Amino acid sequence: MKKHTLSVILITKNEGDRVERCLKSVSELADEIIVLDSGSTDSTVSICESYTNHVFVTDWPGFGKQKQRALDKATCEWVLSIDADEALDTKMQNALKKLLSQSAIEQDAFKLPWGVTIYGKTLKYGRSARAVLRLFKRDGAYFTLDEVHETIVPSGKKYGVLNGLLLHYTHRDYKHGLDKACDYAWLGSQKYFRKNKKSNGLFVALLRATWTFFLIYVIRRGFLDGSIGFIMAMTYAQVNFNKYVGLWLLENNKT
């Protein structure tokens, strides 16, 4: 028997080909599912409405602000923030069900091990060799209002790690990956410029990109994921390089 309630929140736009996989993975666990859609022109809204009555079509203020809007509508004790291109695997579904059945939960938030799934392969190393904070007590928690790469700030500092994988179907195809990398890099540039972060020049941008590749491919052992691990390490290195180049251009009013 569940002893704790769960709100699942997600934001969407044109995710009709992926969002149902996400919703299916949480539908039997959630007491409520809250979706904020920013103007989908495909089947996203109708698919979401088949799983929940809490679907809201809004404008697009940025990732952090949109997720905070969704959190503001949540009413349950615990909140799971999930993206439309993600899904809980069976092991994580069972772990979450068991957690919510405990009499008491000492932790304030939980990190979910990531399973980046791309080009037909679920990666075990590199970017997948980390866990992301997505499950947290609602009271007192909030999202940072960043344009991209927003973070959850829980009400307390007692963290746990949930068993299983949060599968992340990050790219539909290589072109989608290139487009997404471009968008995230430029949003990152704008975010850092707004926060008065310094680029320290183009050579430092190159050093940052090199370090990103080394971190993902060597330290986090992305090389064990084979050729896909190499592609992912290069992709994230390129994003970091482009982000700081964009910041340098904004600093020097060259955009």
N, C-alpha and C positions, 0 to 999 in steps of 0.2 A: 504494500500500500504506500502510495506517495504521501509524504508528510511535509513536503515543501512545494510551493507553486513555482512555475517557470513561465516567464515571458520570453518569446523568441522575437527578435527584431532584425529586420533587414531592409536595405534600400535597393531599389531596382531602376533600371532603364533599359528597355529592349533586351531582356534576358529570357525571352520566350523559349529558346532552345535549351536552357540550362536550369531555370529556376525550379521546375517541378522536381528534379532530382534532389535539390536542396530541401524543398518543403516536405517531400516524402521522408527524408531522413530525420525530421524533427516533429512530424505531425502527431505521433503517438506519445511524445514526451511533453509537448507544450500545453499549458493551460490557456494560452492565448498567443497568437502569431500576429505581429504588427508589421505591415509593409508600407513603406513610403516610396511611391513611384514618382519619378520626375519627368513624366511625359512620354511614356513608351508609345510607340506606334505599331508594335507587334502584338502578340497574344499574351504578353506578360501579365497585364492587369487581370484578364479573364482567368488565367491559370491560377493566380494568387487568390482570386475571389472564390475559387472552388475549394480552397483550403481554409479561408478565414474571412470573417466579415469586417476585419479591421484593415482595409486597404485604403490608403489616402493618396490622391494625386496632388502633387505640390510643384513648386518651382525648384530650381537647383541652386542652393546657396554655397555648395562645397561639401566635401565629405564629412568633416567634423560637425558642422552645423546641422547637416541632414540627419546624421546618426543621433545627435542630441535631441532633435525633434522626435525621432522614433522612441528614444529612451523616455522622453517626457510623457509619452502616451502609455508606457508600460505600467502595470498595476500589481504584478506579482512580486513575490519575495526575492526570487532570483531571476537574472536576465542572461540570456545567451545571445550575443551579437554574432551574426553569421552573414556572410556575403552570398549573393545569388549564385556565384560560381563555386561554392563550397558545399560540402555535405559531410555529415558524420558517418564514419564507417560503423559496421555492426558492433565491433568491440567498444567503440566510444558511446554508442547508443546505450548499450548495456551498462557501461560504467556510470553514465549520467543517470540512468534509471535507478541504479543502486544507490547513488549519492543522494538523490532526492527522496529516497525511502528511509534514510537514516533519521534517527530521532533528533539528533543535533549535528550541525555542520560547523566545525570550529573555524574553518578558513573563511576569508572574506572574498576570495576570488580564486579562479583556477586558470592555469595555462593549458592549452590544448596542443599536443604535438601536431605539427603540420605535415601533411603528406602531399607535396606538390605533384600533381598528376598532369603530365604533358607529353604530347606526341606518343601516346599509348603506353607511357611508363610512369609508375609512381616512384618518385625519387626518395631515397632513404638518407641521402647525405646532402652536402651543400646547403641550399636554402631550406631543405626539409630537416636539417639537423638543428632544429630549434622548436620552441613552443611559443604560441601566441596567446596573450591574455584575452579571453573572450567570454568567460563565464564569471559572473560577479553578483554580489548582493546589490539590489537596486537602491536601497536607501543610502543617500550620501554619495553615490557614484556619479561620475559625469565624463563626457568626452571632451578632449581638447578641441578647440574650434579651428583646427588647421585645415588648409585647403586640401591636403593630401597627407597620408600616413598619420592620421589622427590616432590618438591613444586613449585608452580608458584609464581613468583615475579612480580606483576603488576607494571605498570608505575606510578600509584598513589595510594592513600590510602582511596579513597572514595568507600566503599563497600556497596552493597545491597544484598538482599536475594530474590531469585526467588520463586514464589509460585509453589506448586506441589512437585513431588518426582523424584529424580534421582534413579531409581530402580537399585539395584546392586545384580545380580545373582551370588553371590560370589563363591559358590561351586556346582559342578555338583552332587557330592555325598560325603559321609563321607570320603572315601579314598582320593578323590581329595582335600578335605579340609585339611586332614593330610599332604599330600604331599606339598600343597601350604604353610601351616604353617611352615613346615620344611625349605623350600626354603627361605621364607621371614625372618625367624629367622637368618639363616646363613648369608644371604646378609646383614642384619642389623648388625651382629657381625663384618663383614668385613668393613662396612661403619664406624662404631664407632671406630674401630681399626685404620683405615686410618686417622680419625680426632683426634686421640690421646685422645679419651674419655676413662675414667677409669671405670673399672667394680666395683671396691671397694669390691671385694670378693664375694664368693658364697652365704653368708648369706644375703647380700644386694640384690643379684639376687632374692632370695626367697621373700624378703620384697617388691621388685618392682612388682613381680608377684601377691602377695597378694593385693597390692594397685590397680593393674589393675583390678583384679576381683571385688574389692569393688567399684571402680569407675564405672565400666560398669553395675554391677548387682544391686548395691544399689543406688549410687548417681544419675546415669542416669536411674534408675528404670527398669533395664533389667528384673527384676523379674516379671514385668507386662506382659512380652512376654512369660511367662510360661516356659515349659521345654526347648524350643528352645533358649530362652533367657539365661537360665542357661548354656546350651551347648556352646553358643557363648562366654559368659563371661569366662568360663573355657578355651576355645580355645585361646582367646587373652592373658589370664594370662600365659598359657603355652608358647606361642610365646615369650612373654617378658622374661620369665625365661630362655628359651633356647638361646635367643639373648645375654643375659649377661653372661651366662655360656660359650657360644662360644667366647665372648670377653675376658673372664678370661683365657680361654685356649690359645687364641692367645697371650695375654700378657705374659703368662708363657711358651710360645713355646712348648705347649703340644699337638698341633693338629697333 
